[in-house]
Amino acid sequence: MLVLLWLVVLMAKLLTVVAFKPLEANLTRDGPITKSMLVIPHNFDHIVPVTKSRTKFHILIPQDSDRNLSVTVTPACNSMLNWDLKFIPLTRFNQTVVILWNNNKSSDIGRLLIEYTGVSIPVTYEHGKANRGLYVISAQTAIGDDSSVMFYVGLKQKSQKKQFGYRPNGIRIKKGGQKIYLRWNLSHIDHHLMKYSLVISSSKIYTTICEAEHRLEEKKKTNFTYSDDDLRLDDRLEIHHLGFNTSYTLNDLIYDETYYFTVFVLHGPHIATHHANATYKFQKSKPIGLKDAKPKMINLRAQNGKASFRYKVGNNMQLEKNVPPNTLYWYVMPCDGVVYVEIRCRKTLLISKRVFGYEKFILNNTKSGERYVLKVESVSVDEIQRIRSIEVMATVRPTMIQMPDMPSDLSIQQYVGPDDCQSVKIGWLSANSLTDLKYCVYVQENSNSLESVDFSVKPDQCKIRYGKSRRSDVSNNYRTKTRCYIGEKGIVLVEKILKLKPLTTYTIQVTVTKPRGRTLSYDLLKLDTNSCGLN
């Protein structure tokens, strides 16, 4: 009986932990006291307060895993931490683990795996394959006041994508003129709660946001100099707190400067963990190379309204018959906008002109091997929003140009005749061509909803498609009359339009199509039969 009583008293002083059940520590100090142990699941972020006294929590791995155990500890800014990781193996099912409480200390329980002292930046410990058992993490502040620390314990697979179902973290960078656009993935954990901060630097990638904030404060001092590294006072350093946004647009960039971007995820007011980083060197866009007689179309809006094209005159130019030698032909066709065009050779300005719709340029006295650069730029910020794309081509063989050779004057003339509200006679200059060209005259009866719209005589040439498909493209909810025919060469073409209605507004458009080529339009003409006699 005495032996049995002694065993009962001894068991009252023990802490019993049973695997697969809630873990509790029964402490005996001047009487029975029950204190719950902090047991947390893995693969979650846990922010815990840490004091000068040792703080402990436990992670239970119920069975052996082929994944690697990873522990990441992130101290708050301006704090230092001592922490260690221990392991208590569970070798049998429903095993009882007995933890002795010796002089109010339990730090000697389990096998020590790793111990860190004086940690002030995030540290990750990779243990290898996670074994079945109880992992014990204990931490305390090294110096200073109490602090907050974030612990992340995870079981990592070889592929992070398979583990979380997301693509790996990274910053995607897209250039647009003088700007670059940054975008990154959401946080893998609690993405609906996490906020983001972006650090932009021209000197280095910052491992912690604390380091960036400290450096930024130092840079604001008047007589600041670096003594521990090669950073300069004029280095760019910015910290942007973006809330829940996962994108940012950066401007005011300097050519040939390298920029370093780091995204941090904010867990509450004091903890920030590294999320993604990238390095990018901002350089001038190289001119787009053109091959002879091969048109090139680009999205000018995505280029922030600026682009340049390069063409080299070949050494063995295969000139065509009846074509002047040493001649280079360009055409530029902006879509729904106005651009400013420059052509240079060896930085010498040869041509400078505003272009709307379509324009062909001819350069004489060119030489084999010379390089020509054509630059296009939107004339205003408003035009950048209107313009979609631009098409450019260069060649020494003019017959390879698919566009008809338009005259310099694209206007349609209205001839004054007798007062007749049912007909009108119009005329225009024929296009230059050695072959027959097809002309189409479209008479569009404007609806009432379009009468108040500002009228522009210049059509968008990009909307004019190849050949016969133009007929269905023009109609666009108008009542349209069309007449197409093969026009004569080298004369003024005249057409009489019949069966017009009084008190009606019309838009007249004339297009010309090159055989096996494309279609261009003359300027638009507006007719108004609100009075007897066309105006």
LUMBAZA-498985 format. One line per 4 residues: number of its first residue (from 1); their letters; for each residue x, y, z of C-alpha. Coordinates in steps of 0.001 Angstrom, whole numbers, always signed. Layout:
NUM> a> X Y Z  ...
This chain:
1> mlvl> +0 +0 +0  +2825 +2419 +808  +4391 +1777 -2595  +1069 +2375 -4359
5> lwlv> +467 +5634 -2439  +3962 +6822 -3311  +3274 +6178 -7020  +34 +8182 -6887
9> vlma> +1819 +11185 -5349  +4554 +10962 -7950  +2095 +10905 -10841  +463 +14069 -9530
13> kllt> +3737 +15891 -10185  +3987 +14763 -13805  +2717 +16374 -17006  +1111 +13873 -19341
17> vvaf> +854 +14480 -23096  -1047 +11916 -25163  -612 +11927 -28928  -3732 +12507 -31069
21> kple> -5544 +14074 -28086  -5669 +17653 -26660  -2366 +18344 -24960  -2429 +19663 -21392
25> anlt> +230 +20068 -18693  -841 +19350 -15130  +1515 +21268 -12847  +1741 +20853 -9121
29> rdgp> +3089 +23750 -7125  +1700 +24149 -3632  -1438 +22444 -4823  -2913 +21251 -8154
33> itks> -2843 +23851 -10977  -3843 +23174 -14600  -2180 +25156 -17393  -3084 +24604 -21094
37> mlvi> -193 +24136 -23509  -120 +26152 -26773  -469 +23642 -29628  -709 +25050 -33155
41> phnf> -1190 +23376 -36564  +1479 +23638 -39202  +1299 +25542 -42537  -100 +28656 -40849
45> dhiv> +1412 +31956 -39757  +1308 +32493 -35998  +2108 +35822 -34380  +2888 +35393 -30693
49> pvtk> +4089 +37838 -28033  +7579 +37132 -26769  +8956 +38480 -23507  +12205 +38205 -21586
53> srtk> +10706 +35075 -20043  +10725 +32032 -22285  +7613 +31531 -24433  +6851 +28042 -25710
57> fhil> +4476 +26460 -28178  +4211 +23033 -29759  +3561 +21521 -33181  +2234 +17970 -33351
61> ipqd> +3099 +15859 -36415  +815 +12811 -36084  +2611 +10631 -38641  +5825 +10409 -40618
65> sdrn> +5912 +12567 -43760  +8038 +12629 -46904  +7905 +16399 -46803  +10564 +18607 -45269
69> lsvt> +9934 +20478 -42058  +10620 +24199 -42358  +10533 +26774 -39558  +10657 +30509 -40367
73> vtpa> +10998 +33049 -37576  +10400 +36736 -38281  +11143 +39184 -35444  +9516 +42588 -35295
77> cnsm> +11539 +45649 -36262  +14283 +46721 -33847  +14101 +43541 -31805  +16464 +40620 -31197
81> lnwd> +15407 +37095 -30413  +16812 +33877 -28947  +14953 +30757 -29976  +15433 +27021 -30296
85> lkfi> +13647 +23983 -31695  +13435 +20591 -29944  +11883 +17294 -30890  +10076 +14640 -28826
89> pltr> +9621 +11483 -30940  +6449 +9383 -30863  +7342 +5810 -31741  +4104 +4007 -30839
93> fnqt> +410 +4560 -31450  -1372 +6296 -28567  +1956 +6812 -26837  +2069 +8707 -23558
97> vvil> +4768 +11380 -23302  +5791 +12316 -19776  +7261 +15793 -19247  +8857 +16554 -15897
101> wnnn> +8449 +20072 -14552  +11761 +20764 -12843  +12133 +24058 -10969  +9525 +25726 -13182
105> kssd> +11657 +24979 -16250  +10888 +22564 -19040  +13531 +23645 -21525  +15484 +20409 -21160
109> igrl> +12702 +18252 -22620  +13338 +16701 -26037  +16293 +16569 -28395  +17726 +19946 -29420
113> liey> +17610 +20389 -33204  +18748 +23991 -33625  +19390 +27048 -31501  +19641 +30667 -32657
117> tgvs> +20765 +33652 -30596  +20551 +37342 -31386  +18216 +36944 -34376  +17073 +40304 -35778
121> ipvt> +16151 +39339 -39369  +13933 +36517 -40694  +15594 +33118 -40375  +14453 +29847 -41929
125> yehg> +15525 +26473 -40585  +15230 +23460 -42905  +15146 +20228 -40905  +14639 +17559 -43539
129> kanr> +11866 +14977 -43534  +9329 +15570 -40784  +9080 +12659 -38335  +6100 +11700 -36213
133> glyv> +6366 +13495 -32919  +6049 +16705 -30959  +8151 +19729 -31955  +8728 +22323 -29242
137> isaq> +9671 +25916 -30070  +10761 +28218 -27282  +11737 +31880 -27668  +12591 +34928 -25606
141> taig> +13748 +38460 -26344  +17516 +38899 -26268  +17518 +42585 -25422  +15004 +45360 -24977
145> ddss> +11294 +45253 -24253  +8704 +42642 -25070  +8055 +42118 -28749  +5949 +40244 -31307
149> vmfy> +7341 +37434 -33428  +5822 +35542 -36312  +6490 +31815 -36595  +5691 +29781 -39679
153> vglk> +6079 +25998 -39542  +5435 +24238 -42810  +5821 +20901 -44554  +7382 +21776 -47886
157> qksq> +7170 +19756 -51082  +9719 +19936 -53847  +7325 +22041 -55912  +5839 +25072 -54261
161> kkqf> +3223 +25194 -56988  +1927 +21748 -56076  +1935 +22587 -52391  -214 +25679 -52515
165> gyrp> -1911 +25473 -55902  -388 +28832 -56905  +2468 +29862 -59107  +5722 +30639 -57265
169> ngir> +6071 +34159 -55969  +7627 +36645 -58348  +7220 +40163 -59689  +6101 +40442 -63303
173> ikkg> +7437 +43572 -65005  +5999 +45107 -68171  +7465 +48164 -69841  +5331 +50861 -71406
177> gqki> +7238 +53900 -72685  +8707 +55786 -69725  +6800 +53618 -67248  +7005 +50080 -65979
181> ylrw> +4134 +48093 -64516  +4719 +45735 -61580  +2383 +42905 -60626  +2705 +39990 -58191
185> nlsh> +655 +37063 -56920  -1455 +37102 -53799  -32 +35718 -50610  -402 +31942 -50399
189> idhh> -1759 +32206 -46864  -4770 +34277 -45786  -4578 +36276 -49008  -7851 +38059 -48181
193> lmky> -6275 +39530 -45037  -2759 +40384 -46147  -1568 +43849 -47104  +1499 +44628 -49173
197> slvi> +4399 +47059 -49096  +6773 +47683 -51994  +10382 +48775 -51537  +12011 +50395 -54588
201> sssk> +15757 +50860 -54541  +18487 +51653 -57027  +21210 +50062 -54889  +20176 +46663 -53449
205> iytt> +17415 +44229 -52549  +16401 +44707 -48928  +15927 +41537 -46907  +13596 +43172 -44381
209> icea> +11338 +46172 -44437  +12922 +47243 -41156  +16255 +47649 -42904  +14631 +49722 -45663
213> ehrl> +12817 +51956 -43168  +16015 +52501 -41196  +17951 +53348 -44370  +15233 +55759 -45481
217> eekk> +15347 +57578 -42159  +19115 +57865 -42428  +18856 +59263 -45962  +16616 +62064 -44721
221> ktnf> +19346 +63356 -42447  +21169 +66381 -43792  +24773 +65296 -43456  +24278 +61627 -44123
225> tysd> +27160 +59491 -45387  +27526 +55737 -45714  +30397 +54173 -43872  +29588 +50442 -43957
229> ddlr> +28847 +49920 -47628  +29010 +51537 -51041  +25518 +53035 -51065  +25291 +56649 -52162
233> lddr> +23132 +59469 -50880  +21527 +59970 -54302  +20389 +56333 -54536  +16667 +56047 -55041
237> leih> +14819 +54481 -52120  +11033 +54444 -51741  +8613 +52499 -49561  +5011 +52296 -50743
241> hlgf> +2298 +50823 -48511  -244 +49558 -51021  -2911 +47966 -48843  -4500 +45021 -50658
245> ntsy> -3234 +46071 -54102  -979 +43631 -55954  +241 +46005 -58666  +2100 +49280 -58979
249> tlnd> +3050 +51672 -61806  +6481 +53275 -61618  +7566 +56316 -63636  +10359 +58914 -63537
253> liyd> +12868 +56237 -64471  +16441 +56876 -65593  +17881 +55099 -68608  +20608 +52503 -67952
257> etyy> +19760 +52493 -64229  +19184 +49189 -62405  +16216 +49034 -60020  +15564 +46535 -57239
261> ftvf> +12008 +45734 -56168  +10986 +43867 -53013  +7415 +43101 -51930  +6665 +42442 -48262
265> vlhg> +3494 +40960 -46809  +2234 +42731 -43693  +916 +40520 -40873  -558 +43056 -38514
269> phia> +1102 +46362 -37612  +4555 +45056 -36670  +5379 +41947 -38702  +6372 +42000 -42393
273> thha> +7698 +38990 -44308  +9452 +38830 -47639  +7066 +37917 -50487  +8840 +38499 -53815
277> naty> +11664 +40456 -55384  +12970 +41352 -58840  +15767 +43271 -60533  +15213 +45340 -63655
281> kfqk> +17506 +47508 -65791  +15643 +50308 -67524  +16961 +50799 -71038  +15851 +52610 -74132
285> skpi> +13766 +50500 -76441  +15755 +49409 -79452  +14300 +50281 -82858  +12197 +47545 -84396
289> glkd> +13982 +46044 -87370  +12144 +46025 -90701  +12680 +43692 -93620  +12205 +44945 -97138
293> akpk> +8523 +45112 -98149  +7406 +43429 -94898  +4876 +45600 -93021  +5088 +45703 -89246
297> minl> +2167 +46542 -86936  +2612 +47237 -83219  +398 +48330 -80350  +1399 +51972 -79990
301> raqn> -813 +52523 -76962  +1071 +49834 -75045  +4319 +51657 -75947  +3002 +54824 -74298
305> gkas> +2640 +56477 -77700  +6290 +56118 -78809  +8043 +53692 -81149  +10921 +53581 -83608
309> fryk> +11688 +51429 -86645  +15000 +50689 -88341  +15653 +49773 -91968  +18978 +49030 -93644
313> vgnn> +19306 +49446 -97387  +20660 +46190 -98757  +23976 +45975 -100597  +22438 +43925 -103388
317> mqle> +19224 +45791 -104066  +17084 +44071 -106692  +15674 +47117 -108411  +12591 +46887 -110569
321> knvp> +12181 +48175 -114076  +11138 +51809 -114498  +12019 +52497 -110842  +14405 +55355 -109990
325> pntl> +17639 +54048 -108413  +18724 +54947 -104888  +15148 +55560 -103732  +13590 +54366 -100482
329> ywyv> +9828 +54242 -99869  +8105 +54299 -96481  +4470 +54261 -95508  +2965 +54976 -92083
333> mpcd> -617 +54188 -91120  -1710 +55050 -87552  -5034 +53607 -86437  -7558 +56142 -85153
337> gvvy> -5111 +58829 -84082  -2542 +61442 -85076  +1199 +60823 -84796  +4323 +62884 -85336
341> veir> +6804 +61172 -87697  +10541 +61725 -88058  +12949 +59950 -90396  +16664 +60205 -89717
345> crkt> +19874 +58845 -91139  +23002 +59068 -88981  +21076 +61383 -86627  +20391 +63782 -89508
349> llis> +16730 +64768 -89733  +15379 +64082 -93220  +11587 +64241 -92824  +9323 +65602 -90107
353> krvf> +5525 +65545 -90468  +2215 +64954 -88672  +307 +61966 -90008  -3353 +61107 -89715
357> gyek> -4749 +58076 -91502  -2027 +57240 -94040  +1115 +58801 -95473  +3816 +57659 -97892
361> filn> +7355 +59075 -97794  +9977 +58934 -100556  +13698 +59327 -99834  +16026 +59942 -102767
365> ntks> +19783 +59543 -103075  +19994 +56670 -100632  +23098 +54466 -100470  +23590 +50773 -99955
369> gery> +24333 +49847 -96348  +22849 +53000 -94838  +20541 +52668 -91854  +17394 +54768 -91575
373> vlkv> +15335 +55207 -88408  +11690 +56232 -88417  +10330 +57488 -85089  +6647 +57902 -84342
377> esvs> +5185 +59655 -81333  +1647 +60519 -80358  +1037 +64267 -80562  -653 +64461 -77138
381> vdei> -1712 +62486 -74097  -5303 +62448 -75357  -4175 +60895 -78629  -2477 +58071 -76728
385> qrir> -5875 +57068 -75381  -7422 +57193 -78850  -4737 +55527 -80911  -4649 +51734 -81035
389> siev> -1802 +50625 -83246  +401 +51690 -86125  +1590 +49973 -89285  +4929 +50801 -90927
393> matv> +6709 +49446 -94000  +9926 +50288 -95876  +11073 +49070 -99293  +13173 +49928 -102331
397> rptm> +10591 +48188 -104560  +7495 +50405 -104778  +5397 +47774 -106538  +5589 +45675 -103373
401> iqmp> +3580 +48279 -101485  +80 +46848 -101158  -1517 +50265 -100816  -2698 +52216 -103852
405> dmps> -534 +55229 -104704  -2807 +58040 -103547  -2623 +61598 -104936  -1419 +64431 -102746
409> dlsi> -4932 +65955 -102652  -7434 +63505 -101132  -10414 +65848 -101007  -13713 +65171 -102781
413> qqyv> -15059 +68189 -104657  -18749 +68970 -104926  -19685 +70665 -108208  -22262 +73430 -108066
417> gpdd> -25121 +72810 -110495  -28772 +73709 -110888  -30982 +73655 -107828  -31769 +69977 -107559
421> cqsv> -32465 +68332 -104196  -32302 +64810 -105596  -28810 +64620 -107116  -25261 +65921 -106795
425> kigw> -22091 +65647 -108868  -18738 +65000 -107157  -15159 +64583 -108380  -11720 +63498 -107133
429> lsan> -8206 +62942 -108410  -7435 +59410 -109554  -4710 +57403 -107840  -1367 +56822 -109558
433> sltd> -1112 +53362 -111048  +79 +51470 -114102  -2781 +49012 -113639  -6521 +49446 -113369
437> lkyc> -7872 +50404 -109977  -11263 +49756 -108510  -13207 +52731 -107092  -16262 +52503 -104850
441> vyvq> -18592 +55367 -103922  -20566 +54978 -100687  -23505 +57257 -99893  -24512 +56931 -96271
445> ensn> -27760 +58401 -95030  -27026 +59608 -91535  -29438 +58738 -88762  -30767 +61446 -86450
449> sles> -28571 +60233 -83608  -25434 +60979 -85644  -26325 +64504 -86754  -24964 +66006 -83541
453> vdfs> -21669 +64095 -83721  -18599 +66106 -84753  -17774 +65418 -88368  -14192 +64602 -89350
457> vkpd> -13171 +64568 -92991  -10244 +62218 -92285  -11319 +58553 -92108  -9571 +55889 -90082
461> qcki> -7716 +53982 -92785  -7215 +50954 -90496  -10948 +50292 -90513  -10882 +49938 -94278
465> rygk> -10260 +46277 -94899  -8977 +44279 -97795  -10937 +44370 -101027  -14636 +43520 -101081
469> srrs> -15104 +43132 -97328  -15167 +46949 -97194  -18766 +46975 -98387  -20217 +45329 -95274
473> dvsn> -17829 +47254 -93018  -18992 +50678 -94196  -22696 +50183 -93716  -22645 +50199 -89873
477> nyrt> -26322 +50864 -89225  -26563 +53333 -92113  -28796 +53058 -95157  -25988 +52884 -97727
481> ktrc> -25896 +53082 -101496  -22813 +51728 -103233  -21441 +51850 -106741  -18099 +50293 -107719
485> yige> -16303 +50462 -111048  -12845 +50450 -112677  -11676 +54038 -113007  -9566 +55599 -115700
489> kgiv> -5971 +56592 -115013  -4530 +60079 -114867  -7754 +62085 -114891  -10285 +63618 -112530
493> lvek> -13004 +61057 -111867  -16585 +62353 -111712  -19628 +60639 -110275  -23260 +61763 -110164
497> ilkl> -25255 +60653 -107157  -28998 +60334 -107714  -32152 +59757 -105693  -31226 +61896 -102710
501> kplt> -33912 +62835 -100204  -34668 +66399 -99164  -34079 +67496 -95570  -31468 +64764 -95142
505> tyti> -27767 +64658 -94259  -25415 +62329 -96139  -21793 +61239 -95766  -20033 +60389 -99022
509> qvtv> -16929 +58213 -99048  -14793 +57143 -102010  -12363 +54213 -101711  -9806 +52835 -104128
513> tkpr> -8517 +49246 -104159  -5273 +48027 -105652  -5440 +44683 -107501  -4313 +41942 -105109
517> grtl> -3727 +44700 -102591  -5519 +46799 -100054  -8007 +49624 -99924  -7588 +53281 -98944
521> sydl> -10129 +56047 -98615  -10304 +59640 -99788  -11447 +62322 -97385  -15097 +62227 -96421
525> lkld> -17660 +64676 -97830  -20759 +65802 -95958  -23908 +66706 -97913  -26940 +68488 -96535
529> tnsc> -30222 +68647 -98488  -32076 +70693 -95891  -32491 +73421 -98505  -33398 +73071 -102163
533> gln> -29911 +73117 -103582  -27093 +71143 -102028  -24702 +72969 -99700
